[in-house]
Amino acid sequence: METKDDLILGTVRQFQRVAAKYARIKELPIPVADGIEVTPREAHTIEAVGNRQQTSVSDVANAFGIAKSAASQMVAKLCDKGFLEKKQAPHSNKELQLTLTPLGQKAFDAHARFHDEDKEALMERLRGYSLSQVATISVLLEALGEGMDNRLSW
């Protein structure tokens, strides 16, 4: 007969397998158009620019908590690939404003669809569970998240 500790240990192992799969999924390229893909990091940068009317390299750096030089490299790469465009900011001679190109808008939309499809599939699956089961899953994920926060603070 399985004990509570056995069930907990099995659940933790199952979570570790799911987390490993999620990490692999997070690295999959996102198809934009025929033969054109973006990495998740590129897609998130495109998303950050697309979600704001006026975005600078500094805004991108702040959004991701990275150095301005790292954000600048990513922005330059996306400009070279034709996803972003740099223009002089109307309010500053020193600052450049980032905008999506038509290809960048396609990438923005593809990324949104990618997440929407995944979210809808998961929502549909979870709708088959009772409210108390969903509440239990939520509490379990909260506990796992707290454990991860503790580990990250070491």
C-alpha positions in Angstrom: 0.0 0.0 0.0 1.3 3.4 -1.0 2.0 5.8 1.9 1.4 9.6 1.8 5.2 10.1 1.6 5.4 7.7 -1.4 2.6 9.7 -3.2 4.3 13.0 -2.4 7.7 11.7 -3.7 6.0 10.4 -6.9 4.3 13.8 -7.4 7.6 15.6 -7.0 9.2 13.3 -9.5 6.3 13.8 -11.9 6.7 17.6 -11.5 10.4 17.3 -12.3 9.7 15.4 -15.5 7.1 18.1 -16.5 9.5 20.9 -15.6 12.2 19.3 -17.8 9.7 19.0 -20.7 8.6 22.6 -20.2 12.3 23.7 -20.4 12.7 21.9 -23.7 9.5 23.4 -25.0 10.7 26.9 -24.0 13.7 26.4 -26.4 11.6 25.4 -29.5 11.6 27.9 -32.3 8.3 29.6 -33.2 7.4 29.5 -36.9 6.5 32.9 -38.3 6.3 32.4 -42.1 7.6 30.0 -44.6 11.1 29.2 -43.6 11.2 32.0 -40.9 11.4 31.2 -37.2 12.2 33.1 -34.0 13.6 31.8 -30.8 11.6 32.2 -27.7 14.0 35.0 -26.5 13.6 36.8 -29.8 9.8 36.3 -29.6 9.7 37.8 -26.1 11.7 40.8 -27.2 9.4 41.3 -30.2 6.5 41.0 -27.8 7.9 43.6 -25.4 8.3 46.0 -28.4 4.9 45.2 -29.8 3.0 45.7 -26.5 4.1 49.3 -26.1 3.6 52.4 -28.2 7.1 53.7 -27.6 9.9 51.4 -26.7 13.6 52.0 -26.4 16.5 49.6 -25.9 16.5 50.7 -22.2 12.9 49.7 -21.9 13.7 46.3 -23.3 16.6 45.9 -20.8 14.4 47.0 -17.9 11.5 44.6 -19.0 13.8 41.6 -18.8 16.1 42.7 -16.0 19.2 42.5 -18.3 22.0 44.8 -19.1 21.4 47.5 -21.7 24.3 46.0 -23.8 22.6 42.6 -23.9 19.3 44.2 -24.9 21.1 46.2 -27.5 22.6 43.1 -29.0 19.3 41.3 -29.2 17.6 44.4 -30.7 20.4 44.7 -33.3 20.0 41.0 -34.2 16.2 41.5 -34.6 16.8 44.6 -36.8 19.2 42.7 -39.0 16.7 39.9 -39.4 14.0 42.4 -40.3 11.7 42.1 -37.3 12.4 45.5 -35.7 13.2 48.9 -36.9 15.0 51.7 -35.0 13.9 55.3 -35.5 14.9 58.5 -33.8 12.7 59.1 -30.8 10.6 62.3 -31.3 11.3 63.4 -27.7 15.1 62.9 -27.6 18.1 63.2 -30.0 19.9 60.5 -28.0 17.2 57.9 -27.8 16.1 55.5 -30.5 12.5 54.2 -30.6 11.8 50.6 -31.6 8.9 49.5 -33.7 7.8 46.3 -35.3 8.2 45.8 -39.0 5.5 44.0 -40.9 7.6 40.8 -40.4 7.9 41.7 -36.7 4.1 42.0 -36.5 3.8 38.5 -38.0 6.2 37.2 -35.4 4.3 39.0 -32.7 1.0 37.5 -33.9 2.6 34.0 -34.3 3.9 34.1 -30.7 0.5 35.2 -29.4 -1.2 32.4 -31.3 1.4 29.9 -30.0 0.6 30.8 -26.4 -3.1 31.1 -26.9 -3.3 27.6 -28.4 -1.3 26.1 -25.6 -3.4 27.9 -23.0 -6.7 26.9 -24.6 -5.6 23.3 -24.8 -4.7 23.3 -21.1 -7.9 25.1 -20.1 -10.0 22.6 -22.0 -8.2 19.7 -20.2 -8.6 21.3 -16.8 -12.3 22.0 -17.3 -12.7 18.3 -17.0 -11.6 18.4 -13.4 -13.8 19.3 -10.5 -13.4 22.7 -8.8 -11.8 21.0 -5.7 -9.3 19.2 -8.0 -8.4 22.4 -9.7 -8.0 24.1 -6.3 -5.7 21.2 -5.2 -3.6 21.6 -8.3 -3.4 25.4 -7.7 -2.2 24.8 -4.1 0.3 22.2 -5.2 1.8 24.5 -7.8 2.0 27.4 -5.3 3.9 25.1 -2.9 6.3 24.0 -5.7 6.8 27.7 -6.7 7.7 28.6 -3.2 10.2 25.8 -3.0 11.7 27.0 -6.3 11.8 30.6 -4.9 13.7 29.3 -1.8 16.1 27.4 -4.0 16.8 30.4 -6.2 17.5 32.6 -3.2 20.4 30.4 -2.0 
